[in-house]
Every structure is written in C-alpha cells, then in structure tokens.
C-alpha cells in the first residue's frame, strides 16, 4: 500500500533532525498516490450516525462530561462514514496546518518539482512541532488564503473558510474528515512521493503532541498519523481538536474529534481523548 523504504528513509531523516529543528506552538492568537479522494463517500452526510451501541456510548459520555464535542469517522475499506453532532462548529486552530501542507504539495505537483530545502524545513516545523512562526512563513509562501481556499475547494470542503489569519476560523468535523482522509489515502492532484512525505510528517509528530485520536488504542497498529490544535474563543473557552488516521492491524480509518467549552487547557484536557478512546475501542475490537 505504501512504499516502505521511502517512508523509512524519510522517518530516519526526520528523527535524526537532518531536515531541521525548532520550537513548538499552536494556532496564533487572532491579531501520485493514484486514488482520488471519493468526496462524498469519504465524508459523512449530516444524516449519517454511528451504529446504535456506539451512539449510546457516545451519548453516555456526553451526558457524563457535559463536553461539547463532535466526532467524524470514515472506514477506508467499507466506505462507511458517520458524524456525531454534525452541526457542531469549532475553531480550526492548528488543524489548518495540514491543509496548508497539502496546498504546498499541490503547488509543487502542479509545477512538477520537489520541495526546496526551505519548504521542507518549514513543513517539518509546522507539522511535527506545530511551530507558529514556521506556519506564518509557509502560509505567506504558498499565497495565503486564496491558495488555501483552492485546496479546500478541491477537497469539497464547504463549511471551513480560508482566512487571512490562519486557524482563527470555524470548521466542522466533516470538513476535517475530508482533510485527514486526503492525507491517509492520497489524492490525484498530489504527487505520490510528496503524499508519502505528508504521511511521514503526521506519523512523526513530537511525543508531547502525539495525543488526541491515538487515545484508547490498546494494541499496536501499523500507522497512526495525527495533528492537534487548540485555541481560545472569544469567551476564553478552549477549542481543542485532533484529526488523523489509524491504518493497519485489521482496521483502516480516518478519525476527527473536535471539542469546545473547557476553561482550562492541559495536554489531555477538553474531553477529546475520552471520545476518541470510545471510537478506537469500537473500531479495533479492544475491550474497555
């Protein structure tokens, strides 16, 4: 399914720090894999819901925690997709760094070139360490909101606007599911080698940021790739999101959990990990 040697080489370069190193952060305070992404099948419709037992478990968790959250899932092999609380809207925060990366890779593919050393360095800092300064530079480099919007349009995204201040806009779980699935499965408008590079970046985030949708996985899986984001809204409540994919060991799926309304922020606060753990146990067949 993927070129193991190529991924191993990229991973080793990243781990060795040969591409770059720096400091971390999240969203700013507002001041060719050949297969295309099946745009409708890969994203849940507002009417799609989890199976009844899973829905009941998510409802129970929601009642116990009183957390405002949305979940979206797409099973790559079956084509099944659903959302929990599909109408929820949350700040995109640093989740936007993934479509910014996809925009860079789209442009390089259109121009028939590899990434420059500067582009690779900025991309690594933006994804693996969630560095804001690197994101600012890369957002300017790709052409800002108009180019990001062009990527959103290609993905069929309709409820997440590209804005001049990246990450300060709202998004939905369904839109983030399209983005996560584009990285997991590839799209025909990104060169396969560049797609593999994106996969490696999401699979090699620094350990202190490898939380979120990875929660509740009690046995090893072949690959887990993710990106997290967190940002306060106008009421000073935290919006925390986690998006990515779990591939291998009998299950392949994209998963998004978005939350809002918590007054404090810790690495694992906000209720997103509890919701992710419920879904992962369901998908992987692990007992609680």
C-alpha positions as CSV (number, residue, x, y, z in Angstrom):
1,X,0.0,0.0,0.0
2,X,2.8,2.4,0.7
3,X,6.5,2.4,-0.2
4,X,8.1,1.1,3.0
5,X,11.6,2.0,2.1
6,X,10.7,5.6,1.2
7,X,8.8,6.1,4.4
8,X,11.6,4.6,6.5
9,X,14.1,6.8,4.9
10,X,12.0,9.9,5.5
11,X,11.3,8.9,9.0
12,X,15.0,8.3,9.8
13,X,15.9,11.7,8.4
14,X,13.2,13.4,10.5
15,X,14.3,11.5,13.6
16,X,17.9,12.4,13.1
17,X,17.0,16.1,12.8
18,X,18.5,16.3,9.3
19,X,15.7,18.3,7.9
20,X,15.5,20.9,10.7
21,X,14.8,21.5,14.5
22,X,13.0,24.3,16.4
23,X,10.4,25.3,19.0
24,X,6.7,24.4,19.2
25,X,3.3,26.1,19.4
26,X,-0.3,26.1,18.2
27,X,-2.6,28.4,16.4
28,X,-1.9,32.1,16.6
29,X,-4.0,34.3,18.8
30,X,-6.2,36.3,16.3
31,X,-4.5,39.9,15.9
32,X,0.9,10.2,-7.1
33,X,-0.9,8.1,-4.8
34,X,-3.2,7.2,-7.8
35,X,-6.5,7.1,-5.9
36,X,-8.6,10.2,-5.7
37,X,-10.4,11.1,-2.5
38,X,-14.1,10.0,-3.1
39,X,-15.5,13.3,-2.0
40,X,-19.0,12.1,-1.0
41,X,-18.1,8.6,0.2
42,X,-15.1,9.8,2.3
43,X,-17.1,12.3,4.3
44,X,-20.3,11.6,6.3
45,X,-23.6,13.2,5.4
46,X,-25.3,15.1,8.2
47,X,-27.8,12.3,8.4
48,X,-25.3,9.5,9.0
49,X,-24.9,8.4,12.6
50,X,-22.8,5.8,14.4
51,X,-24.3,2.3,14.9
52,X,-26.7,2.3,17.8
53,X,-24.5,0.8,20.5
54,X,-21.7,3.2,19.7
55,X,-24.1,6.1,19.6
56,X,-25.4,5.1,23.0
57,X,-21.9,5.1,24.4
58,X,-21.0,8.5,23.0
59,X,-24.3,9.8,24.3
60,X,-23.5,8.4,27.7
61,X,-20.0,10.0,27.6
62,X,-21.6,13.3,26.6
63,X,-24.0,13.3,29.5
64,X,-21.3,12.4,32.0
65,X,-18.8,15.0,30.9
66,X,-21.1,17.8,29.6
67,X,-18.4,18.4,26.9
68,X,-19.4,20.0,23.6
69,X,-17.9,17.7,21.1
70,X,-18.2,16.4,17.5
71,X,-16.8,13.2,16.1
72,X,-16.4,12.1,12.5
73,X,-15.2,8.7,11.2
74,X,-14.6,7.2,7.8
75,X,-13.7,3.5,7.3
76,X,-11.5,3.2,4.3
77,X,-12.3,-0.4,3.5
78,X,-16.0,-0.4,3.9
79,X,-16.7,3.2,2.9
80,X,-18.9,3.6,6.0
81,X,-18.8,7.2,7.4
82,X,-20.7,9.0,10.1
83,X,-20.7,12.1,12.3
84,X,-21.7,12.6,16.0
85,X,-23.1,16.1,16.5
86,X,-22.6,17.1,12.8
87,X,-23.8,20.6,13.4
88,X,-21.0,21.5,15.9
89,X,-18.7,24.3,14.8
90,X,-15.2,24.8,16.4
91,X,-12.1,26.9,15.9
92,X,-9.9,25.2,13.4
93,X,-6.7,26.3,15.2
94,X,-3.6,24.4,14.3
95,X,-5.6,21.7,12.4
96,X,-5.3,24.2,9.5
97,X,-1.6,23.3,9.3
98,X,-2.5,20.1,7.5
99,X,-4.3,21.7,4.6
100,X,-1.6,24.3,4.4
101,X,0.8,21.4,3.9
102,X,-1.5,19.9,1.3
103,X,-1.5,23.3,-0.5
104,X,2.2,23.4,-0.6
105,X,2.3,19.8,-2.0
106,X,-0.4,20.6,-4.6
107,X,1.6,23.6,-5.8
108,X,4.8,21.6,-6.1
109,X,3.0,18.9,-8.0
110,X,1.5,21.4,-10.4
111,X,4.9,22.9,-11.0
112,X,6.5,19.4,-11.5
113,X,9.1,19.9,-8.8
114,X,10.4,18.6,-5.5
115,X,10.2,20.7,-2.3
116,X,13.0,23.1,-1.6
117,X,15.1,22.7,1.5
118,X,13.4,25.8,3.0
119,X,10.0,24.4,2.2
120,X,10.8,21.0,3.8
121,X,12.3,22.7,6.9
122,X,9.2,24.9,7.4
123,X,6.8,22.0,6.7
124,X,8.6,19.8,9.3
125,X,8.4,22.5,12.0
126,X,4.8,23.3,11.2
127,X,3.5,19.7,11.4
128,X,5.9,17.8,13.7
129,X,6.3,20.7,16.3
130,X,3.3,22.8,15.4
131,X,5.5,25.8,15.2
132,X,3.6,29.1,14.5
133,X,6.5,31.1,13.1
134,X,7.2,28.4,10.5
135,X,3.4,28.3,9.7
136,X,3.4,32.1,9.2
137,X,6.3,31.9,6.7
138,X,4.8,28.9,4.9
139,X,1.3,30.5,4.7
140,X,2.9,33.5,3.0
141,X,5.0,31.4,0.8
142,X,2.0,29.4,-0.6
143,X,0.0,32.6,-1.3
144,X,-2.2,32.7,1.8
145,X,-6.0,32.4,1.9
146,X,-6.7,32.3,-1.8
147,X,-4.4,29.3,-2.3
148,X,-5.7,27.5,0.8
149,X,-9.2,28.0,-0.4
150,X,-8.3,26.4,-3.7
151,X,-7.3,23.3,-1.8
152,X,-10.5,23.4,0.3
153,X,-12.4,23.6,-3.0
154,X,-10.6,20.5,-4.4
155,X,-11.5,18.6,-1.3
156,X,-15.2,19.5,-1.4
157,X,-15.0,21.4,1.8
158,X,-17.9,23.8,2.3
159,X,-18.0,24.9,6.0
160,X,-14.4,25.9,6.6
161,X,-13.4,29.2,5.1
162,X,-9.8,30.1,4.4
163,X,-8.9,33.3,6.2
164,X,-6.0,35.8,6.3
165,X,-5.4,34.9,9.9
166,X,-4.9,31.1,9.7
167,X,-6.7,29.0,12.3
168,X,-9.0,31.7,13.7
169,X,-11.9,30.5,11.6
170,X,-14.5,27.9,12.4
171,X,-14.6,24.3,11.0
172,X,-16.7,21.1,11.3
173,X,-15.8,17.5,11.9
174,X,-17.0,16.6,8.5
175,X,-14.6,19.0,6.8
176,X,-11.7,17.9,8.9
177,X,-12.5,14.3,8.0
178,X,-12.0,15.1,4.3
179,X,-8.6,16.6,5.1
180,X,-7.5,13.7,7.2
181,X,-8.6,11.2,4.5
182,X,-6.8,13.1,1.8
183,X,-3.6,12.6,3.7
184,X,-4.3,8.9,4.6
185,X,-5.3,7.8,1.1
186,X,-3.8,10.3,-1.2
187,X,-5.4,12.4,-3.9
188,X,-4.6,12.5,-7.7
189,X,-3.5,16.1,-7.6
190,X,-0.5,15.5,-5.3
191,X,2.5,13.5,-6.5
192,X,2.8,10.1,-4.7
193,X,6.2,10.9,-3.3
194,X,5.0,14.2,-1.9
195,X,2.0,12.4,-0.5
196,X,4.3,9.9,1.3
197,X,6.2,12.8,2.8
198,X,3.0,14.2,4.2
199,X,2.1,10.8,5.8
200,X,5.5,10.6,7.4
201,X,5.2,14.1,8.9
202,X,1.9,13.3,10.5
203,X,3.2,9.9,11.8
204,X,6.2,11.6,13.4
205,X,4.9,14.5,15.5
206,X,6.9,15.1,18.6
207,X,6.0,12.9,21.5
208,X,4.5,15.7,23.6
209,X,1.9,16.3,20.8
210,X,1.1,12.7,20.0
211,X,-2.1,12.7,21.9
212,X,-5.8,13.0,20.9
213,X,-7.1,10.5,18.4
214,X,-4.5,8.0,19.4
215,X,-6.2,7.6,22.8
216,X,-7.6,4.2,23.7
217,X,-5.6,2.1,21.3
218,X,-4.6,-0.8,23.5
219,X,-2.7,-2.8,20.9
220,X,-0.2,-1.8,18.2
221,X,-1.4,-0.7,14.8
222,X,0.7,-0.3,11.7
223,X,0.5,3.5,11.5
224,X,-1.0,6.4,13.4
225,X,-0.8,9.9,11.9
226,X,-2.3,12.9,13.6
227,X,-2.3,16.7,14.1
228,X,-3.8,18.5,17.1
229,X,-4.9,22.1,17.6
230,X,-6.1,24.3,20.5
231,X,-7.2,27.9,20.7
232,X,-9.3,30.1,23.0
233,X,-12.5,31.5,21.6
234,X,-14.0,35.0,22.3
235,X,-15.3,33.7,25.6
236,X,-11.9,32.5,26.6
237,X,-13.0,28.9,26.4
238,X,-10.7,26.4,24.8
239,X,-11.4,24.7,21.5
240,X,-9.3,21.5,21.2
241,X,-9.2,19.3,18.1
242,X,-7.4,16.2,17.0
243,X,-7.6,14.7,13.5
244,X,-5.8,12.0,11.6
245,X,-5.8,8.3,10.7
246,X,-5.2,4.8,12.0
247,X,-4.0,2.3,9.4
248,X,-3.4,-1.4,9.7
249,X,-3.9,-4.3,12.2
250,X,-7.3,-5.2,10.7
251,X,-8.7,-1.6,10.6
252,X,-8.1,1.5,8.5
253,X,-10.0,4.7,9.2
254,X,-9.8,8.4,9.5
255,X,-10.9,10.0,12.7
256,X,-11.7,13.5,13.9
257,X,-12.7,14.8,17.4
258,X,-13.4,18.4,18.0
259,X,-14.3,19.9,21.4
260,X,-15.1,23.3,22.9
261,X,-16.1,24.9,26.1
262,X,-13.4,24.0,28.6
263,X,-12.0,26.7,30.8
264,X,-8.5,25.2,31.4
265,X,-6.1,23.6,29.0
266,X,-3.8,20.7,29.7
267,X,-2.2,18.4,27.2
268,X,-5.0,16.0,27.6
269,X,-7.9,18.1,28.6
270,X,-11.1,19.0,26.8
271,X,-12.8,15.6,26.5
272,X,-11.5,14.8,23.1
273,X,-9.4,11.8,24.3
274,X,-12.3,10.2,26.0
275,X,-14.4,10.4,22.9
276,X,-11.5,9.1,20.7
277,X,-10.9,6.2,23.1
278,X,-14.5,5.1,22.8
279,X,-14.3,5.1,18.9
280,X,-10.9,3.4,18.8
281,X,-12.0,0.6,21.0
282,X,-15.1,0.1,18.9
283,X,-13.1,0.1,15.6
284,X,-10.2,-2.1,16.8
285,X,-12.3,-4.5,18.8
286,X,-10.5,-3.8,22.1
287,X,-12.2,-4.1,25.4
288,X,-12.5,-1.1,27.6
